[in-house]
Amino acid sequence: MIILLKLKNIYDINLHLFHLDHLTREGQSSIDAKFVKELSEKLGINLTLYVKSAEN
């Protein structure tokens, strides 16, 4: 991630994060999704976040 952020600044490229929350691990995956969302906001990187149960 650090290397990508440096390249983003050097070459003025756009990064986009994608995260898929499978609603697994007794709620832990949703905590992961929240972390990714907060990190993307902090770093100013666009995020696509999907939530889809692994059981479907």
mmCIF file of the C-alpha atoms, coordinates in Angstrom:
data_MODEL
# 
_entry.id   MODEL 
# 
loop_
_atom_site.group_PDB 
_atom_site.id 
_atom_site.type_symbol 
_atom_site.label_atom_id 
_atom_site.label_alt_id 
_atom_site.label_comp_id 
_atom_site.label_asym_id 
_atom_site.label_entity_id 
_atom_site.label_seq_id 
_atom_site.pdbx_PDB_ins_code 
_atom_site.Cartn_x 
_atom_site.Cartn_y 
_atom_site.Cartn_z 
_atom_site.occupancy 
_atom_site.B_iso_or_equiv 
_atom_site.pdbx_formal_charge 
_atom_site.auth_seq_id 
_atom_site.auth_comp_id 
_atom_site.auth_asym_id 
_atom_site.auth_atom_id 
_atom_site.pdbx_PDB_model_num 
ATOM 1  C CA . MET A 1 1  ? 0.000   0.000   0.000   1.00 0.00 ? 1  MET A CA 1 
ATOM 2  C CA . ILE A 1 2  ? 2.815   2.407   0.822   1.00 0.00 ? 2  ILE A CA 1 
ATOM 3  C CA . ILE A 1 3  ? 4.429   1.820   -2.567  1.00 0.00 ? 3  ILE A CA 1 
ATOM 4  C CA . LEU A 1 4  ? 1.126   2.420   -4.347  1.00 0.00 ? 4  LEU A CA 1 
ATOM 5  C CA . LEU A 1 5  ? 0.605   5.672   -2.457  1.00 0.00 ? 5  LEU A CA 1 
ATOM 6  C CA . LYS A 1 6  ? 4.096   6.865   -3.397  1.00 0.00 ? 6  LYS A CA 1 
ATOM 7  C CA . LEU A 1 7  ? 3.515   5.976   -7.054  1.00 0.00 ? 7  LEU A CA 1 
ATOM 8  C CA . LYS A 1 8  ? 0.144   7.752   -6.893  1.00 0.00 ? 8  LYS A CA 1 
ATOM 9  C CA . ASN A 1 9  ? 1.863   10.950  -5.840  1.00 0.00 ? 9  ASN A CA 1 
ATOM 10 C CA . ILE A 1 10 ? 4.851   10.661  -8.193  1.00 0.00 ? 10 ILE A CA 1 
ATOM 11 C CA . TYR A 1 11 ? 2.874   9.848   -11.338 1.00 0.00 ? 11 TYR A CA 1 
ATOM 12 C CA . ASP A 1 12 ? -0.408  11.551  -10.410 1.00 0.00 ? 12 ASP A CA 1 
ATOM 13 C CA . ILE A 1 13 ? -2.433  8.361   -10.879 1.00 0.00 ? 13 ILE A CA 1 
ATOM 14 C CA . ASN A 1 14 ? -5.837  7.545   -9.449  1.00 0.00 ? 14 ASN A CA 1 
ATOM 15 C CA . LEU A 1 15 ? -6.231  4.586   -7.132  1.00 0.00 ? 15 LEU A CA 1 
ATOM 16 C CA . HIS A 1 16 ? -9.514  2.860   -6.414  1.00 0.00 ? 16 HIS A CA 1 
ATOM 17 C CA . LEU A 1 17 ? -10.082 0.355   -3.624  1.00 0.00 ? 17 LEU A CA 1 
ATOM 18 C CA . PHE A 1 18 ? -12.539 -2.512  -3.803  1.00 0.00 ? 18 PHE A CA 1 
ATOM 19 C CA . HIS A 1 19 ? -13.724 -4.445  -0.767  1.00 0.00 ? 19 HIS A CA 1 
ATOM 20 C CA . LEU A 1 20 ? -16.249 -7.268  -0.600  1.00 0.00 ? 20 LEU A CA 1 
ATOM 21 C CA . ASP A 1 21 ? -17.746 -7.989  2.811   1.00 0.00 ? 21 ASP A CA 1 
ATOM 22 C CA . HIS A 1 22 ? -19.019 -11.588 2.799   1.00 0.00 ? 22 HIS A CA 1 
ATOM 23 C CA . LEU A 1 23 ? -20.660 -11.165 6.232   1.00 0.00 ? 23 LEU A CA 1 
ATOM 24 C CA . THR A 1 24 ? -18.520 -13.953 7.696   1.00 0.00 ? 24 THR A CA 1 
ATOM 25 C CA . ARG A 1 25 ? -16.469 -14.607 10.818  1.00 0.00 ? 25 ARG A CA 1 
ATOM 26 C CA . GLU A 1 26 ? -19.242 -13.667 13.251  1.00 0.00 ? 26 GLU A CA 1 
ATOM 27 C CA . GLY A 1 27 ? -19.243 -9.990  12.328  1.00 0.00 ? 27 GLY A CA 1 
ATOM 28 C CA . GLN A 1 28 ? -15.490 -9.579  11.956  1.00 0.00 ? 28 GLN A CA 1 
ATOM 29 C CA . SER A 1 29 ? -15.754 -9.099  8.197   1.00 0.00 ? 29 SER A CA 1 
ATOM 30 C CA . SER A 1 30 ? -17.969 -6.052  8.766   1.00 0.00 ? 30 SER A CA 1 
ATOM 31 C CA . ILE A 1 31 ? -15.316 -4.634  11.094  1.00 0.00 ? 31 ILE A CA 1 
ATOM 32 C CA . ASP A 1 32 ? -12.795 -5.151  8.285   1.00 0.00 ? 32 ASP A CA 1 
ATOM 33 C CA . ALA A 1 33 ? -15.116 -3.313  5.882   1.00 0.00 ? 33 ALA A CA 1 
ATOM 34 C CA . LYS A 1 34 ? -15.402 -0.395  8.298   1.00 0.00 ? 34 LYS A CA 1 
ATOM 35 C CA . PHE A 1 35 ? -11.597 -0.251  8.592   1.00 0.00 ? 35 PHE A CA 1 
ATOM 36 C CA . VAL A 1 36 ? -11.168 -0.212  4.802   1.00 0.00 ? 36 VAL A CA 1 
ATOM 37 C CA . LYS A 1 37 ? -13.801 2.536   4.467   1.00 0.00 ? 37 LYS A CA 1 
ATOM 38 C CA . GLU A 1 38 ? -12.145 4.706   7.113   1.00 0.00 ? 38 GLU A CA 1 
ATOM 39 C CA . LEU A 1 39 ? -8.691  4.129   5.612   1.00 0.00 ? 39 LEU A CA 1 
ATOM 40 C CA . SER A 1 40 ? -9.846  5.041   2.116   1.00 0.00 ? 40 SER A CA 1 
ATOM 41 C CA . GLU A 1 41 ? -11.401 8.252   3.442   1.00 0.00 ? 41 GLU A CA 1 
ATOM 42 C CA . LYS A 1 42 ? -8.238  9.122   5.368   1.00 0.00 ? 42 LYS A CA 1 
ATOM 43 C CA . LEU A 1 43 ? -6.045  8.528   2.310   1.00 0.00 ? 43 LEU A CA 1 
ATOM 44 C CA . GLY A 1 44 ? -8.431  10.193  -0.132  1.00 0.00 ? 44 GLY A CA 1 
ATOM 45 C CA . ILE A 1 45 ? -8.852  7.073   -2.248  1.00 0.00 ? 45 ILE A CA 1 
ATOM 46 C CA . ASN A 1 46 ? -12.172 6.150   -3.839  1.00 0.00 ? 46 ASN A CA 1 
ATOM 47 C CA . LEU A 1 47 ? -13.757 2.954   -2.557  1.00 0.00 ? 47 LEU A CA 1 
ATOM 48 C CA . THR A 1 48 ? -16.266 0.504   -3.930  1.00 0.00 ? 48 THR A CA 1 
ATOM 49 C CA . LEU A 1 49 ? -17.679 -1.540  -1.069  1.00 0.00 ? 49 LEU A CA 1 
ATOM 50 C CA . TYR A 1 50 ? -20.055 -4.434  -1.630  1.00 0.00 ? 50 TYR A CA 1 
ATOM 51 C CA . VAL A 1 51 ? -21.809 -6.505  0.993   1.00 0.00 ? 51 VAL A CA 1 
ATOM 52 C CA . LYS A 1 52 ? -22.931 -9.956  -0.105  1.00 0.00 ? 52 LYS A CA 1 
ATOM 53 C CA . SER A 1 53 ? -23.493 -12.950 2.129   1.00 0.00 ? 53 SER A CA 1 
ATOM 54 C CA . ALA A 1 54 ? -21.170 -15.854 1.383   1.00 0.00 ? 54 ALA A CA 1 
ATOM 55 C CA . GLU A 1 55 ? -24.134 -18.179 1.857   1.00 0.00 ? 55 GLU A CA 1 
ATOM 56 C CA . ASN A 1 56 ? -25.930 -16.898 -1.273  1.00 0.00 ? 56 ASN A CA 1 
# 
